[in-house]
Amino acid sequence: MALRMPTTPSVPQPTAFSTKREADLTVLYNQGHASADTFLRAAFGGALPRNLDIVNVPEYNLEFKNAASDPLFYLSAAFRAFADHWGKLGVMYFLNMPRMAIGLAAGAVALSLVSIRGYVRPGLHPERVHINDIWAAVRLFDKDNEGFANTVAHEGWHTAQAYDDRVSLSSAFHENRHGMRMLFPKEMSRWLKYLSSEAELGARMFTVVSNAYVQHGVMPLTKHELWGCLISQGLEAPHGVLARAQDNAACARAFHKFPTVDQYVQDHADRSAANNLNDVTDGMDNDAARFKLWDQVLPWVYGDILEVMGDRYGHKRMGHGHNIQLREIFMKTARGHMDKPTAHEQVMQDMRTTARKMCADDAKSLLEIIAGGFPYKELSADSIRIPEGPTRLMAVYALAAHPGIDNREAGRIVAEASGYDVDTWRQRMLNPPTSRIKRTIRLRPTRSRGEMPSLEPLPGFGL
């Protein structure tokens, strides 16, 4: 049985909390559209979290529509109802008691309609949020709109995950990233399998932590702080987490940064999301598995949330070695140039822009991978190896131009990774030792394809 941390007694409990978050998210739905930046600001109470290093805010526009504008919603609800309940009714039951069978079927359809608060279709309209008309009506009766606002935030976050899927090599919609599914029991109910998917865990954690930011004014920056933050919003921590707080002074201090205020949990926190996450915790096989959920899965999901929001450090805050999303955006740009070597100036600019957003250590380690010709494989299904040629040259040039990398250090990294001095390495990129005919075609500039960037020499680096 999971336990809950008690409210910190030394922290005074406010009697009133801001409802700007709820009001702003409701306004976005009513006006029918918003930029991703505006949506994120609304979800966090009016501004992006002040203690993050936001460098890569998603660039797309959301649409907000009611479910009545989507006929597929009603058809899919009917299909789900009959798929779930027709087997229970049985053909013989329908023949013997048709009225009751029809009544039960209609009830099942109605229940299916009511059970869905909102949805996004990532493969069809990834930027469009549909809110169930029944749940949208709640805002007319709930003066603070907490439940409705959390639905808008939850579905809005799915559009951010879909954006991540378009611009990088993988996203929360990809099944079993980081081997997460292996940590869950093989025998789980369909409901728990749905809740434990990375996309659904992420959407629920997003509403939980955005509510927590409104309460506490800071985002968790370590795994222990994340634990304390989740507990403050009504999540029930497993024994292993509570034991760590009792035995580890640093963990205990992190918990005290996020005190539990019962009134906030009752009136403002996303209790539905918290209850769903508690269901996932309770659905694990044993205490060890529950601790792994909190120690590995939830920090991983939170790190992804930070990176999709645009935080420079993201997964690094949760103990991972580097920002994964920025690397995947960079490598997807490189792969696109490998597949279709055109528009060199634009590709070079895109690479440089992404590289500048990385912290210096991340740029250095990726520079070593690419300069040495090593394959890159993180979360996507296939590894990417940039062959000798203009794409590798431009990728290295873009990373070497990072403001936190000295030119001489960049030259040393290239030399150590490739085994060649910088001048020899550069010549190999301009004149690869194989595929000379293909090389000639790729390097011949035309107006339609865009010319290769000038690649002027850099002192000490030689590009």
C-alpha positions in Angstrom: 0.0 0.0 0.0 1.4 3.4 -1.0 1.8 6.2 1.6 1.4 10.0 1.4 3.8 12.5 2.9 2.2 14.7 5.5 1.8 18.4 5.1 4.9 20.2 6.3 3.7 21.8 9.6 6.2 24.7 9.6 4.8 26.1 6.3 1.8 28.4 6.6 -1.1 27.4 4.4 -2.6 30.2 2.3 -6.3 30.7 2.3 -6.6 31.8 -1.4 -4.8 30.9 -4.6 -4.6 32.5 -8.0 -7.1 31.2 -10.6 -5.4 33.0 -13.5 -4.3 29.7 -15.0 -7.8 28.4 -15.2 -9.2 31.7 -16.6 -6.4 32.0 -19.3 -6.9 28.4 -20.5 -10.6 28.9 -20.7 -10.1 32.1 -22.7 -7.9 30.2 -25.2 -10.5 27.6 -25.8 -13.2 30.3 -26.2 -11.2 32.2 -28.8 -10.4 28.9 -30.7 -6.7 29.3 -31.3 -3.4 30.1 -29.7 0.3 29.9 -30.4 2.2 27.2 -28.5 4.1 29.9 -26.5 0.8 31.4 -25.5 -0.6 28.0 -24.5 2.4 27.2 -22.3 2.3 30.6 -20.6 -1.4 30.1 -19.8 -0.8 26.6 -18.5 1.8 27.9 -16.0 -0.3 30.8 -14.8 0.7 33.6 -17.2 4.5 33.1 -17.8 7.0 30.4 -18.7 8.6 28.9 -15.6 11.2 31.3 -14.3 13.7 28.7 -13.0 14.1 26.8 -16.3 16.5 27.7 -19.2 13.9 28.0 -22.0 15.7 28.2 -25.4 13.5 26.2 -27.8 9.8 26.9 -27.3 7.7 24.9 -29.8 6.7 26.9 -32.8 3.2 25.9 -34.0 -0.4 27.1 -33.5 -3.1 25.2 -31.7 -6.8 25.1 -32.7 -9.6 24.5 -30.2 -12.8 23.0 -31.3 -15.8 21.2 -29.8 -16.5 17.6 -30.5 -19.7 18.4 -32.3 -17.5 19.6 -35.2 -16.0 16.1 -35.6 -18.5 13.4 -36.8 -15.8 10.8 -36.3 -16.1 11.3 -32.6 -19.6 10.0 -32.4 -18.9 7.1 -34.8 -15.8 6.1 -32.8 -17.7 6.3 -29.5 -20.4 4.0 -30.9 -17.9 1.6 -32.2 -16.1 1.4 -28.9 -19.3 0.9 -27.0 -20.4 -2.0 -29.2 -16.9 -3.5 -29.2 -16.8 -3.4 -25.4 -20.3 -4.4 -24.6 -21.8 -6.4 -27.5 -19.9 -9.6 -26.5 -21.5 -9.3 -23.1 -25.0 -8.9 -24.5 -24.8 -11.8 -26.9 -26.9 -12.4 -30.0 -29.3 -14.7 -28.1 -29.8 -12.1 -25.4 -30.7 -9.6 -28.1 -33.1 -11.9 -29.8 -34.9 -12.9 -26.5 -35.0 -9.4 -24.9 -34.5 -6.9 -27.7 -35.7 -3.8 -25.9 -33.4 -4.3 -22.9 -30.5 -5.1 -25.2 -31.1 -2.0 -27.3 -31.4 0.1 -24.1 -28.2 -1.3 -22.7 -26.4 -0.7 -26.0 -27.7 2.9 -26.1 -26.5 3.4 -22.5 -23.1 2.0 -23.4 -22.8 4.5 -26.3 -23.9 7.4 -24.0 -21.3 6.3 -21.4 -18.6 6.1 -24.0 -19.5 9.7 -25.1 -19.4 11.0 -21.6 -16.1 9.3 -20.6 -14.0 11.2 -23.1 -13.3 14.7 -22.1 -11.2 15.7 -25.0 -8.8 14.3 -27.7 -6.2 15.0 -30.3 -5.7 13.1 -33.5 -1.9 13.2 -34.0 -2.0 11.5 -37.4 -4.8 13.6 -38.8 -4.8 17.1 -37.2 -2.0 17.1 -34.7 -2.5 20.8 -33.8 -6.2 20.5 -33.2 -7.7 20.0 -29.7 -11.3 18.7 -29.5 -13.2 19.1 -26.2 -16.3 17.1 -25.6 -19.3 19.4 -25.6 -20.6 17.9 -22.4 -17.4 18.6 -20.5 -17.1 22.0 -22.2 -20.5 22.9 -20.6 -18.9 22.4 -17.2 -17.2 25.8 -17.5 -20.6 27.5 -17.4 -21.2 26.1 -13.9 -17.8 25.9 -12.4 -16.7 29.5 -11.5 -13.0 28.6 -11.3 -13.0 26.1 -14.3 -10.4 23.9 -12.7 -11.6 20.7 -14.3 -12.1 22.2 -17.7 -8.8 24.0 -17.7 -7.0 20.8 -16.9 -8.7 19.1 -19.8 -7.5 21.9 -22.1 -4.0 21.7 -20.7 -3.9 17.9 -21.0 -5.1 17.8 -24.6 -2.9 20.9 -25.4 0.1 18.9 -24.3 -0.7 16.1 -26.7 -0.3 18.7 -29.5 3.1 19.5 -28.1 4.0 15.8 -28.2 2.8 15.7 -31.8 4.9 18.7 -32.7 7.9 16.9 -31.1 7.1 13.9 -33.3 7.4 16.2 -36.4 10.6 18.0 -35.6 12.7 15.3 -33.9 13.5 11.6 -34.5 11.1 10.3 -31.8 8.4 11.4 -29.4 6.2 10.2 -26.6 3.8 8.7 -29.2 6.5 6.1 -30.0 6.0 2.9 -28.2 8.5 1.7 -25.6 11.1 4.5 -25.9 13.9 4.0 -23.4 12.6 0.4 -22.8 9.9 1.8 -20.5 7.4 -1.0 -21.1 9.7 -3.5 -19.7 9.2 -2.0 -16.2 5.5 -2.6 -16.2 3.8 -5.9 -15.5 3.0 -8.0 -18.5 -0.5 -8.6 -17.2 -2.2 -5.2 -16.9 -5.8 -4.1 -17.5 -6.4 -2.3 -20.8 -7.1 0.9 -18.8 -3.7 0.7 -17.0 -1.9 -0.1 -20.2 -3.5 3.1 -21.6 -2.6 5.2 -18.6 1.0 3.9 -18.5 1.8 4.8 -22.1 4.4 7.5 -22.3 2.0 10.0 -24.1 -0.7 9.6 -21.4 1.8 9.7 -18.5 3.3 12.8 -20.0 -0.1 14.6 -20.4 -1.1 13.9 -16.9 2.2 14.9 -15.4 2.1 18.1 -17.4 -1.2 19.2 -15.8 0.1 18.1 -12.4 3.4 20.0 -12.6 1.9 23.1 -14.2 -0.6 23.3 -11.3 2.2 22.8 -8.9 4.1 25.7 -10.5 1.2 28.0 -9.8 1.2 26.9 -6.2 5.0 26.8 -5.5 6.4 29.3 -8.1 9.2 27.0 -9.1 9.7 23.8 -11.1 11.4 20.8 -9.7 15.1 20.7 -11.0 16.2 17.3 -9.5 14.6 13.9 -9.2 14.1 14.4 -5.4 12.4 17.7 -6.0 10.2 16.0 -8.6 9.1 13.5 -6.0 8.3 16.2 -3.5 6.4 18.2 -6.2 4.2 15.2 -7.2 3.4 14.4 -3.6 2.3 18.0 -3.0 -0.3 17.5 -5.7 -1.9 14.4 -4.2 0.2 11.6 -5.6 0.9 8.7 -3.3 4.6 7.8 -3.1 5.7 4.2 -2.6 7.6 3.1 0.5 11.0 3.3 -1.2 10.6 7.0 -2.0 9.4 7.9 1.5 12.3 5.9 3.0 14.7 7.8 0.8 13.4 11.1 2.2 13.8 9.8 5.8 17.3 8.5 5.2 18.7 11.2 2.9 19.0 14.8 4.2 19.3 16.3 0.7 16.1 14.4 -0.4 14.2 15.6 2.7 15.2 19.2 1.9 14.0 18.8 -1.6 10.6 17.6 -0.3 10.3 20.6 1.9 10.6 22.9 -1.1 7.2 21.6 -2.2 4.9 21.4 0.9 1.5 19.8 0.6 -1.3 22.2 1.2 -4.5 20.3 1.6 -6.7 23.2 0.4 -4.8 23.5 -2.8 -5.0 19.8 -3.4 -8.7 19.9 -2.8 -9.6 23.0 -4.8 -6.9 23.5 -7.5 -4.7 20.5 -8.1 -5.6 18.1 -11.0 -6.9 15.4 -8.8 -8.1 13.3 -11.7 -4.6 13.1 -13.1 -3.2 12.4 -9.7 -5.6 9.6 -9.2 -4.7 8.1 -12.6 -1.0 8.2 -11.7 -1.8 6.6 -8.4 -3.6 3.9 -10.2 -0.5 3.2 -12.3 1.6 3.1 -9.1 -0.8 0.7 -7.5 -0.9 -1.4 -10.6 2.8 -2.4 -10.3 3.6 -5.9 -9.1 5.5 -5.0 -5.9 7.2 -2.3 -3.9 10.4 -2.7 -5.9 8.5 -2.1 -9.2 6.7 0.8 -7.7 10.0 2.4 -6.7 11.4 1.9 -10.2 8.3 3.7 -11.6 9.1 6.7 -9.4 12.9 6.4 -9.7 13.2 5.8 -13.5 9.9 6.2 -15.4 8.4 9.4 -13.9 11.7 11.3 -14.0 12.2 10.2 -17.6 8.7 11.4 -18.6 9.3 14.7 -16.7 12.6 15.2 -18.5 10.8 14.8 -21.8 8.2 17.4 -20.7 11.0 19.9 -19.9 12.7 19.4 -23.3 9.5 19.6 -25.4 8.8 22.9 -23.5 12.2 24.1 -24.7 14.4 23.7 -21.5 18.1 23.5 -22.4 18.9 21.0 -19.7 15.8 18.8 -19.7 16.7 15.2 -19.1 20.1 16.3 -17.7 18.2 17.6 -14.7 16.9 14.1 -14.0 20.3 12.5 -14.2 20.6 11.7 -18.0 23.7 12.7 -19.8 22.4 15.2 -22.3 19.4 17.0 -23.9 17.9 14.3 -26.1 15.4 16.4 -28.1 18.0 19.0 -29.3 20.2 16.1 -30.5 17.4 14.4 -32.3 16.4 17.7 -34.0 20.0 18.2 -35.1 20.3 14.7 -36.4 17.0 14.8 -38.2 18.2 17.9 -40.0 21.4 16.1 -41.0 19.5 13.0 -42.1 17.2 15.2 -44.3 20.3 16.7 -46.0 21.8 13.2 -46.5 18.6 12.0 -48.2 18.2 15.2 -50.3 21.3 17.3 -50.4 19.8 20.6 -51.3 19.4 24.1 -49.8 22.8 23.9 -48.1 22.7 27.4 -46.7 19.4 26.8 -45.0 20.5 23.4 -43.6 23.7 25.0 -42.3 21.7 27.7 -40.6 19.2 25.3 -39.1 22.1 23.2 -37.7 23.8 26.2 -36.2 20.6 27.4 -34.6 20.0 24.0 -32.9 23.6 23.7 -31.9 23.6 27.1 -30.1 20.6 26.0 -28.0 22.6 23.0 -26.6 24.8 23.4 -23.5 28.5 23.3 -24.4 29.0 19.8 -23.0 26.2 18.4 -25.2 27.6 20.1 -28.3 31.1 18.7 -27.6 30.0 15.2 -27.2 27.8 15.2 -30.3 30.7 16.8 -32.2 32.9 13.9 -31.2 30.3 11.4 -32.4 29.8 13.0 -35.8 33.5 13.9 -36.5 34.5 10.4 -35.7 31.9 8.9 -38.0 30.2 7.0 -35.2 26.5 6.0 -35.5 24.0 7.9 -33.5 21.2 6.0 -31.9 19.2 7.2 -28.9 15.5 6.6 -29.0 14.6 6.3 -32.7 14.3 2.9 -34.3 17.3 3.2 -36.6 20.8 4.5 -36.0 22.1 7.4 -38.1 25.7 7.6 -39.3 26.6 10.7 -41.3 29.1 9.5 -44.1 32.2 11.4 -45.1 31.1 14.3 -47.3 29.4 17.7 -47.1 26.8 16.8 -44.5 29.3 15.7 -42.0 31.4 18.8 -42.7 28.5 21.1 -42.2 27.4 19.3 -39.0 30.8 19.6 -37.5 31.2 23.2 -38.6 27.8 24.0 -36.9 28.7 22.4 -33.6 32.2 23.9 -33.6 30.6 27.3 -33.9 28.9 26.9 -30.5 29.8 29.9 -28.4 30.9 27.6 -25.5 33.5 25.7 -27.6 36.9 27.2 -28.2 38.2 26.7 -31.8 41.3 24.9 -30.7 39.3 22.6 -28.5 37.0 21.9 -31.4 40.0 21.0 -33.5 41.4 18.7 -30.8 38.0 16.9 -30.6 37.9 16.4 -34.4 41.5 15.1 -34.4 41.0 12.7 -31.5 37.7 11.4 -32.8 38.7 10.9 -36.4 42.4 10.0 -36.1 43.3 12.7 -38.6 44.7 16.2 -38.2 42.1 18.9 -38.9 43.4 19.8 -42.4 43.4 16.2 -43.5 40.0 15.5 -42.1 38.6 18.6 -43.8 40.0 17.5 -47.2 38.5 14.0 -46.7 35.1 15.7 -46.2 35.5 17.8 -49.3 36.9 14.9 -51.3 35.6 11.6 -49.8 37.7 8.6 -50.8 34.8 6.7 -52.2 31.8 7.4 -54.5 33.6 10.1 -56.5 30.8 10.4 -59.1 28.2 10.8 -56.5 30.5 13.3 -54.7 30.8 15.4 -57.8 27.0 15.6 -58.2 26.4 16.6 -54.6 29.0 19.3 -54.5 28.1 21.0 -57.8 26.2 24.2 -56.8 23.1 25.3 -58.6 20.7 28.1 -58.1 17.8 25.8 -57.5 19.6 23.7 -54.9 21.5 26.5 -53.1 25.2 26.8 -52.9 27.4 25.2 -50.3 28.2 27.6 -47.4 31.5 29.3 -47.7 33.0 27.5 -44.7 35.6 30.2 -44.1 38.7 29.2 -42.1 38.4 29.4 -38.3 41.7 30.2 -36.5 42.9 27.0 -34.7 40.2 24.9 -36.2 40.9 25.1 -39.9 37.4 25.0 -41.3 
